Amino acid sequence: MQHDVIVIGAGLAGLRCATDLAAAGLDVVVLEARDRVGGRVFSHTFADGQVCERGAEFIDGNHSEVLSLVADLGLPLAERDRTLDPGVTMVDAGGRAVPMHLHANLVPDWERWEHALEQLAPTDEFEQATLGDLLRELGLSVMARVMIGRDIRTEFMLPPEEVSQRYAAQVVSNQLSGQRERFRVVGGLDRLASGLAERLAHRVRLGTPVAEVTPATGSVRLADGEVLVAGTMVAAVPLPVLSRLWPEMPLELGAVGYGIGGKISVQYARRVWRDYGSDGSVLSDRSWGHLWETTDDQSGDAGVLTCLMASHDGAAFCALPESQDRVVNETERLFPGARGLAGARVHTDWTNDPWSLGAYSCFGPGQWAASQAALHTQHGRMWLAGEHTDGFAGFMEGALRSGRRIAAAITA
Ligand SMILES: Cc1cc2nc3c(=O)[nH]c(=O)nc-3n(C[C@H](O)[C@H](O)[C@H](O)COP(=O)(O)OP(=O)(O)OC[C@H]3O[C@@H](n4cnc5c(N)ncnc54)[C@H](O)[C@@H]3O)c2cc1C
């Protein structure tokens, strides 16, 4: 046996798990395919020091595992500007962009939608129905259905028809009023990952893709042919990736839905959107979807607008070779003068990234109930960790909680 534990994946789940195991005195190695840690937490620093997030961006005020790691690593937090009025979010529909409150039926319809969402519960009763069903039942205006549909795509990175009411209820019940998307980490969220990795030091092997796992024997074959064997394995990779490493993966795990899409962040020499009384947030009926300012809590003349391209149409748009130019052109349409100020661009396509194959888990009808047993059982010598295995699925909080939970199970 070469190691007590092999952890596959140096995202937040794998790093948290390995750090706890190492602290308990176990011999642990973390195998990471990429040449960096952090996985779907991946920050970018522009030439002038401004930062954008290519993956996860926000920490909710009740994400206690994330916040305790922030405190443990001594990282500074930036609180988002709460004085910005959500009413200034622009709605770009039918080629015309105006502040949301100027659309006569939209705000009351949106309130009805939010009320209906709050009536759902994360129970079996809501397992089979989708958010698409709920939208239809409410009989909302066409405009509201289009824009709420886009908002659902932003949140889940899949369309309403592919999100179960059960899963949506769970996400909503985890989001406490006033706490949603409250903080960013100053200098970039990936300081969370690098902080944990520093503690693990030589135990993290970068550039080491795993090609196959055999849970029955605890063996792991690397892409270069090397075979490692351990008493226990932890697979902390997204399920679409795991399905390629583990030929016998149970079908109910392979069926779990994943949001798809990516982000393009563009730095502008000046925050031109403010000239138009906008905070930069735009929800569009076009396939690029959703735009917001990532630097609202950062100083400097320049500012970064981030475009989240989500769901099937957004993911297809994101993969186009000309998508960056099109995002800049769309921004020019919304805020004339922007194009001449556009500078560095950062483009991340999570769907086509072989080490992610998607953005984050999103459980469709029947998928939550069907997958729970397999997600939480030990398969031979292998445990599963990662955001998809937790009640806070889809979030960094879920990733960290899962890592802690599996480390505790192993040391017990
Ligand atoms: C666009 C986007 C926006 C998001 N926004 C937010 C947000 O605002 N707030 C929030 O809380 N969460 C957000 N998330 C979700 C959050 O990023 C994830 O839930 C979390 O980072 C997942 O961590 P993980 O450890 O489970 O998986 P990952 O971070 O995916 O880690 C898995 C690791 O395994 C590695 N790996 C994969 N295959 C192999 C292999 N064969 N061999 C070895 N290593 C391998 C990968 O390289 C990766 O490092 C967002 C995600 C995306 C994509």
The ligand as an ORCA input file, in Angstrom:
! r2SCAN-3c Opt
* xyz 0 1
  C     -19.512     29.800    -13.637
  C     -19.608     29.312    -12.221
  C     -20.088     30.172    -11.239
  C     -20.178     29.741     -9.898
  N     -20.577     30.638     -8.951
  C     -20.546     30.265     -7.647
  C     -20.751     31.230     -6.616
  O     -20.937     32.440     -6.894
  N     -20.728     30.797     -5.325
  C     -20.484     29.476     -4.989
  O     -20.469     29.144     -3.797
  N     -20.246     28.561     -5.959
  C     -20.256     28.924     -7.261
  N     -19.949     28.013     -8.234
  C     -19.802     26.587     -7.862
  C     -18.442     26.258     -7.229
  O     -17.408     26.735     -8.048
  C     -18.352     24.747     -7.068
  O     -19.485     24.252     -6.388
  C     -17.124     24.269     -6.282
  O     -15.982     25.039     -6.583
  C     -16.893     22.805     -6.585
  O     -15.775     22.298     -5.886
  P     -15.407     20.750     -5.985
  O     -14.191     20.548     -5.176
  O     -16.609     19.936     -5.687
  O     -15.117     20.482     -7.538
  P     -13.979     21.103     -8.509
  O     -13.679     22.498     -8.122
  O     -14.440     20.857     -9.884
  O     -12.703     20.222     -8.198
  C     -12.459     19.006     -8.860
  C     -10.973     18.915     -9.152
  O     -10.703     17.657     -9.755
  C      -9.759     17.831    -10.796
  N      -9.883     16.717    -11.736
  C     -10.859     16.489    -12.646
  N     -10.621     15.353    -13.317
  C      -9.489     14.831    -12.806
  C      -8.725     13.659    -13.099
  N      -9.099     12.793    -14.047
  N      -7.591     13.433    -12.385
  C      -7.203     14.295    -11.424
  N      -7.878     15.429    -11.119
  C      -9.014     15.684    -11.802
  C     -10.148     19.167    -11.400
  O      -9.095     19.713    -12.147
  C     -10.497     19.971    -10.158
  O      -9.387     20.659     -9.645
  C     -19.817     28.422     -9.565
  C     -19.307     27.558    -10.541
  C     -19.202     28.002    -11.855
  C     -18.642     27.062    -12.889
*
